[in-house]
Amino acid sequence: MIDVRGWAEYVVEWAAKDPYGFLTTVILALTPLFIASALLSWKLAKMIEARDKEQKKKQKRQENIAKAKRAKKD
C-alpha cells in the first residue's frame, strides 16, 4: 500500500527546501490540464452558440409559419 503520510512529508520537505523548484514543477505539471480546460471551455462555448443560433432559427421559422397561417385565414 502507498505510504501517503510519508509521501506528504516528503513533498512538504521538498517545498520547504526548494520552493522555486517545487512551484516550477507544480506549474509544469498543471499546464497541460489548464490548456485542456481552456480548449474544452472554448469548444463548449462554440457548441452553446451553435445551439442558440439553431434555436433562434427554429423559433423564427415557427413565427413565420404562424404568420402565414394567420394571413391565409384572413
ChimeraX commands (.cxc) that place a marker at each C-alpha (Angstrom):
marker #1 position 0.00,0.00,0.00 radius 0.5
marker #1 position 1.16,3.55,-0.68 radius 0.5
marker #1 position 2.51,5.43,2.31 radius 0.5
marker #1 position 0.57,8.68,1.89 radius 0.5
marker #1 position 1.84,10.22,5.09 radius 0.5
marker #1 position 5.46,9.61,4.15 radius 0.5
marker #1 position 4.88,10.94,0.65 radius 0.5
marker #1 position 3.15,14.08,2.03 radius 0.5
marker #1 position 6.07,14.69,4.41 radius 0.5
marker #1 position 8.49,14.34,1.51 radius 0.5
marker #1 position 6.53,16.87,-0.58 radius 0.5
marker #1 position 6.34,19.36,2.30 radius 0.5
marker #1 position 10.07,18.96,2.95 radius 0.5
marker #1 position 10.83,19.41,-0.75 radius 0.5
marker #1 position 8.64,22.55,-0.90 radius 0.5
marker #1 position 10.39,23.98,2.16 radius 0.5
marker #1 position 13.92,23.27,0.88 radius 0.5
marker #1 position 13.40,24.29,-2.76 radius 0.5
marker #1 position 10.26,26.43,-3.12 radius 0.5
marker #1 position 11.07,27.68,-6.65 radius 0.5
marker #1 position 11.80,24.20,-7.92 radius 0.5
marker #1 position 8.63,22.91,-6.29 radius 0.5
marker #1 position 6.47,25.66,-7.79 radius 0.5
marker #1 position 8.08,25.22,-11.20 radius 0.5
marker #1 position 7.36,21.50,-11.10 radius 0.5
marker #1 position 3.76,22.04,-9.99 radius 0.5
marker #1 position 3.16,24.65,-12.71 radius 0.5
marker #1 position 4.70,22.42,-15.38 radius 0.5
marker #1 position 2.58,19.50,-14.21 radius 0.5
marker #1 position -0.64,21.56,-14.24 radius 0.5
marker #1 position -0.07,23.41,-17.53 radius 0.5
marker #1 position -1.44,20.62,-19.76 radius 0.5
marker #1 position -4.55,20.47,-17.58 radius 0.5
marker #1 position -5.06,24.23,-17.89 radius 0.5
marker #1 position -4.66,24.01,-21.66 radius 0.5
marker #1 position -7.11,21.12,-21.89 radius 0.5
marker #1 position -9.57,23.03,-19.72 radius 0.5
marker #1 position -9.29,26.13,-21.92 radius 0.5
marker #1 position -9.79,24.11,-25.11 radius 0.5
marker #1 position -12.80,22.28,-23.71 radius 0.5
marker #1 position -14.32,25.55,-22.46 radius 0.5
marker #1 position -13.85,27.12,-25.89 radius 0.5
marker #1 position -15.42,24.09,-27.58 radius 0.5
marker #1 position -18.37,24.16,-25.16 radius 0.5
marker #1 position -18.89,27.89,-25.80 radius 0.5
marker #1 position -18.96,27.24,-29.56 radius 0.5
marker #1 position -21.45,24.40,-29.10 radius 0.5
marker #1 position -23.71,26.61,-26.96 radius 0.5
marker #1 position -23.54,29.41,-29.53 radius 0.5
marker #1 position -24.44,27.00,-32.34 radius 0.5
marker #1 position -27.35,25.58,-30.32 radius 0.5
marker #1 position -28.67,29.07,-29.53 radius 0.5
marker #1 position -28.37,30.08,-33.17 radius 0.5
marker #1 position -30.26,26.97,-34.25 radius 0.5
marker #1 position -32.98,27.59,-31.65 radius 0.5
marker #1 position -33.41,31.19,-32.84 radius 0.5
marker #1 position -33.62,29.95,-36.41 radius 0.5
marker #1 position -36.30,27.39,-35.47 radius 0.5
marker #1 position -38.23,29.98,-33.48 radius 0.5
marker #1 position -38.13,32.45,-36.36 radius 0.5
marker #1 position -39.36,29.70,-38.71 radius 0.5
marker #1 position -42.25,28.85,-36.38 radius 0.5
marker #1 position -43.20,32.53,-36.17 radius 0.5
marker #1 position -43.18,32.82,-39.95 radius 0.5
marker #1 position -45.33,29.70,-40.28 radius 0.5
marker #1 position -47.79,31.11,-37.73 radius 0.5
marker #1 position -47.89,34.43,-39.63 radius 0.5
marker #1 position -48.53,32.65,-42.91 radius 0.5
marker #1 position -51.38,30.63,-41.38 radius 0.5
marker #1 position -52.97,33.79,-39.93 radius 0.5
marker #1 position -52.66,35.55,-43.28 radius 0.5
marker #1 position -54.24,32.58,-45.03 radius 0.5
marker #1 position -57.24,32.62,-42.68 radius 0.5
marker #1 position -57.88,36.31,-43.35 radius 0.5
marker link #1:1,2 radius 0.2
marker link #1:2,3 radius 0.2
marker link #1:3,4 radius 0.2
marker link #1:4,5 radius 0.2
marker link #1:5,6 radius 0.2
marker link #1:6,7 radius 0.2
marker link #1:7,8 radius 0.2
marker link #1:8,9 radius 0.2
marker link #1:9,10 radius 0.2
marker link #1:10,11 radius 0.2
marker link #1:11,12 radius 0.2
marker link #1:12,13 radius 0.2
marker link #1:13,14 radius 0.2
marker link #1:14,15 radius 0.2
marker link #1:15,16 radius 0.2
marker link #1:16,17 radius 0.2
marker link #1:17,18 radius 0.2
marker link #1:18,19 radius 0.2
marker link #1:19,20 radius 0.2
marker link #1:20,21 radius 0.2
marker link #1:21,22 radius 0.2
marker link #1:22,23 radius 0.2
marker link #1:23,24 radius 0.2
marker link #1:24,25 radius 0.2
marker link #1:25,26 radius 0.2
marker link #1:26,27 radius 0.2
marker link #1:27,28 radius 0.2
marker link #1:28,29 radius 0.2
marker link #1:29,30 radius 0.2
marker link #1:30,31 radius 0.2
marker link #1:31,32 radius 0.2
marker link #1:32,33 radius 0.2
marker link #1:33,34 radius 0.2
marker link #1:34,35 radius 0.2
marker link #1:35,36 radius 0.2
marker link #1:36,37 radius 0.2
marker link #1:37,38 radius 0.2
marker link #1:38,39 radius 0.2
marker link #1:39,40 radius 0.2
marker link #1:40,41 radius 0.2
marker link #1:41,42 radius 0.2
marker link #1:42,43 radius 0.2
marker link #1:43,44 radius 0.2
marker link #1:44,45 radius 0.2
marker link #1:45,46 radius 0.2
marker link #1:46,47 radius 0.2
marker link #1:47,48 radius 0.2
marker link #1:48,49 radius 0.2
marker link #1:49,50 radius 0.2
marker link #1:50,51 radius 0.2
marker link #1:51,52 radius 0.2
marker link #1:52,53 radius 0.2
marker link #1:53,54 radius 0.2
marker link #1:54,55 radius 0.2
marker link #1:55,56 radius 0.2
marker link #1:56,57 radius 0.2
marker link #1:57,58 radius 0.2
marker link #1:58,59 radius 0.2
marker link #1:59,60 radius 0.2
marker link #1:60,61 radius 0.2
marker link #1:61,62 radius 0.2
marker link #1:62,63 radius 0.2
marker link #1:63,64 radius 0.2
marker link #1:64,65 radius 0.2
marker link #1:65,66 radius 0.2
marker link #1:66,67 radius 0.2
marker link #1:67,68 radius 0.2
marker link #1:68,69 radius 0.2
marker link #1:69,70 radius 0.2
marker link #1:70,71 radius 0.2
marker link #1:71,72 radius 0.2
marker link #1:72,73 radius 0.2
marker link #1:73,74 radius 0.2
view
